Amino acid sequence: MKLSIVVPFYNAESHIERCLHSLVNQNINKNDYEIILIDDGSTDSGIKIVESFKEDHKNIFIYSQDNIGLGATRNRGIMLAKGEFIYFIDADDYLVFNVLDIILKQAETLNLEVLGFNTMPTERIDLFTSKTEGKTYNPDILKGADFLVKNKYHRLEAWWYIIKREYLLKSGCKFEEGKFMEDAIFTFNIFLGANRTMFLPIDAHRYVKTNESIMNNNNDEHLLKVIEDYISLVFRFDSLANEITKNEVLNASEIVKSIKYKSTVSIYFMFFKIIKSKISIREINSILTRLKRINIYPLKGFIGDQYFHKKFKISAFIFNHKYIFYIFLYPLRLLYKYKLINLNL
């Protein structure tokens, strides 16, 4: 079997059908890939939709469990997978039709350990045609460390690349459990240990932006959890950067710069969660003091090629001057409460 697609889902009745529709409409033999669906303790009717698909597609396998979270569920998927390559996709996202053939052929022919491809953030749910269909590509095979340097703005999520299963198991890399953004450290470690990686500039994945997503859940308790996980992430990033420097990894200084950049971006977006939350200025001040100790606050090098619009410059300036931010905080919370501003990014 060539490919295992791991799809964890939880209360996904509104979008799991779209995801599955995209996965079964691929130009590879059904015997060459499996779709592993893991129900992480859902309480809606998503499981019925999945079961109806299984009736017509024998390469779909369904597993159910008590709720253990996305990271732990993906780790279970690794152990269940039988394919030569493994791909993780979120249940609310989807692939374009007939894209897996070229991805797998490149990965197999070039004996790659990791192969990345393009994703398109969108609110649309019907973009099944690739914009790069029929194009040819010149392979640019890189060691993972070189890849991280060359692709500074790579995403941290796991749904924009496939991984050779043998390499993944040997690496010992696993998703962090019990945390949001559980694939951030995983992604860095997967590339750091790889000898043969490539980015295929093919239009393949759709990242669906919805107000119902984990990162847009505005429940007070959930917001506090996300803020805590942002903080935890940048401290884990700091440990990773120190380890890379200590071990004299190839291109260590450039990789550390990339990690610091990802940390800065994470803290920038954390500020929007703080505005939505009810945490006090005293608590915010404590958070910023902790971040200052590892040189992540004030934000540095944030504005550039990826974030250049005036709105980023203005908001970053406010966030970097905490007393100005404190002055604006409660007015912003009121504006958000009465839906006069949108803080979902």
Phi, psi and omega in degrees: 000135187274324189215138170245123177256118183260122183234091172289144175214147178217119181047058188250025185300335184278347184219349184297328180296318179298316180299311181295322178302320179287328184282331180273345178263065181235154186267044172230154182300137181301333180284349184267352178212152178238148177246110183262110180258125182240111179279112185269058175076035181298151177243007180252196185264015180304323181298327179293321178296317180296316181296325179293326176293321183299330181300327183256355184225104186286352178267010175262130179234133186244134175231144179236150181203166170292157184295119179234357177098162187295314182300311180295325180292319176297321178297324175295321179300323178300317182287333180278337187292143179240352185285162176294328177236154179237138177229134178252127176228142177282148186293339179267001175256178177203165176257159169285159180292148169055045181247342186288334182300309182292324179296312181292319180299317178297315182296318181288310184299320184266004178052053183274150173267326178220133177229120180260163179207171186283148173236151178238113173292133183201157171262352181280152184239020185225025183264073186266358181257132180282139177282348183247018182301132176088353181281154176252158187223146175265124182294136177232088186273128185230151165296150184303322179297320178293324178300315182297326178287316183289331183244068185302326187263024177299151178282161181267344183287166185264002187265012178247015178205155171252155185233137173294125187299318180301316179295317181300315181293320179293325182292332183076007181292135177223157176285144176292141184253144177080015181226152167281164183056039184291346183261000184295305179293322178304313182298313179300314183293324178299316181285322182300324184271354186273146177260335183227102179232160178204149171250121179261112185284058180253138179284104191233323192241147176243117176265107186274120180270116181228154177287347182268000183292164180304316185284348178251011175285121187252020171299137185305313181296320180295318179301317178298320179296316180295317179299315178299322181286328173299313180297314179300320181298314183291331175288325176291322174299319180297319178295320179296317179298318179295321180294319179297317179296316182297319184274003178051048177298147177306132181060034186306314185296321180289322178293320178298321176300319178296318179295317179298322178297315179298323178296317180298316178298319180299316180291324176304311182287335175298325181301325179291326175292323178298317179299319181289335186277182178248013183292148187280164176298323178299317179292320178298317180300321178295318179299313183293327177295318178297318182290329179294328182296332179253018172063035177257341177230136359296158182293132180233143175066023183280317182280129181181221185298323185271322181238092187239347183295153182303325182297327178288321180297316182293311182295320179297322178298315180296314181297325183284345178245092194298330180287327173293318178300319180296326178294320182279341191304304185289323172301320178295321178295322177293316179299321178292318181302319182265017173058036177266347173224152179249121182252009175278121184249000000 
